[in-house]
Amino acid sequence: MATLAPVLIEDPSARDVKRFSLLIDPGDAPILAAASAAKADYLVTWDRKHFMRKVPRALSRPKVMTPGAFLQEFGTLLNEGA
């Protein structure tokens, strides 16, 4: 993870934010829209109330996880590649 550089993207379009606000709390829709537009593999968040609901979890991308779950999965992927 130390070698990964952050990727900056443009803010999501108003159309995308509106589309995602149908799936998640409107205040969190820009985050999900940006992660989707960036084709992020993971969205790591503690916000279980909004991001861990059934609808966002049904999305194929990004995979929404808590920090602990992400670290476990990342560790597994690293061990598989070793």
WOFENZI-V402047 format. One record per residue. N is the residue number from 1. RES is the residue in one letter. SS is DSSP state (H for helix, E for strand, L for the rest). PHI is phi in radians with two decimals (* if undefined). OMEGA is omega in whole degrees, 0 to 359 (none if undefined). Layout:
n	res	ss	phi	omega
N	RES	SS	PHI	OMEGA
N	RES	SS	PHI	OMEGA
//
This chain:
n	res	ss	phi	omega
1	M	L	*	182
2	A	L	-1.11	182
3	T	L	-1.59	180
4	L	L	-1.40	178
5	A	L	-1.76	177
6	P	L	-1.17	177
7	V	L	-1.98	179
8	L	L	-1.65	179
9	I	L	-2.22	176
10	E	L	-1.22	174
11	D	L	-1.07	179
12	P	L	-1.16	180
13	S	L	-1.22	178
14	A	H	-1.06	179
15	R	H	-1.11	179
16	D	H	-1.17	178
17	V	H	-1.06	180
18	K	H	-1.11	180
19	R	H	-1.09	181
20	F	H	-1.31	178
21	S	L	-1.20	174
22	L	L	-1.37	182
23	L	L	-1.76	190
24	I	L	-2.54	177
25	D	L	-0.87	183
26	P	H	-0.95	179
27	G	H	-1.21	180
28	D	H	-1.73	182
29	A	H	-1.02	179
30	P	H	-1.08	180
31	I	H	-1.18	179
32	L	H	-1.16	178
33	A	H	-1.11	179
34	A	H	-1.16	179
35	A	H	-1.11	178
36	S	H	-1.18	180
37	A	H	-1.10	180
38	A	L	-1.38	184
39	K	L	0.99	179
40	A	L	-1.14	176
41	D	L	-1.35	183
42	Y	E	-2.33	168
43	L	E	-2.14	184
44	V	E	-1.74	185
45	T	L	-2.68	172
46	W	L	-1.60	185
47	D	L	-1.32	180
48	R	H	-1.18	185
49	K	H	-1.05	185
50	H	H	-1.79	187
51	F	H	-1.52	182
52	M	L	-1.74	178
53	R	L	-1.19	183
54	K	H	-1.04	185
55	V	H	-1.12	178
56	P	H	-1.08	179
57	R	H	-1.21	179
58	A	H	-1.33	178
59	L	L	-1.15	180
60	S	L	-1.33	183
61	R	L	-2.67	354
62	P	L	-1.37	175
63	K	E	-1.41	184
64	V	E	-1.60	184
65	M	E	-2.52	171
66	T	L	-1.32	178
67	P	H	-0.98	181
68	G	H	-1.11	179
69	A	H	-1.13	178
70	F	H	-1.10	181
71	L	H	-1.09	177
72	Q	H	-1.11	181
73	E	H	-1.14	179
74	F	H	-1.09	177
75	G	H	-1.07	178
76	T	H	-1.09	179
77	L	H	-1.09	178
78	L	H	-1.13	181
79	N	H	-1.17	178
80	E	H	-1.17	181
81	G	H	-1.44	183
82	A	L	-1.38	none
//
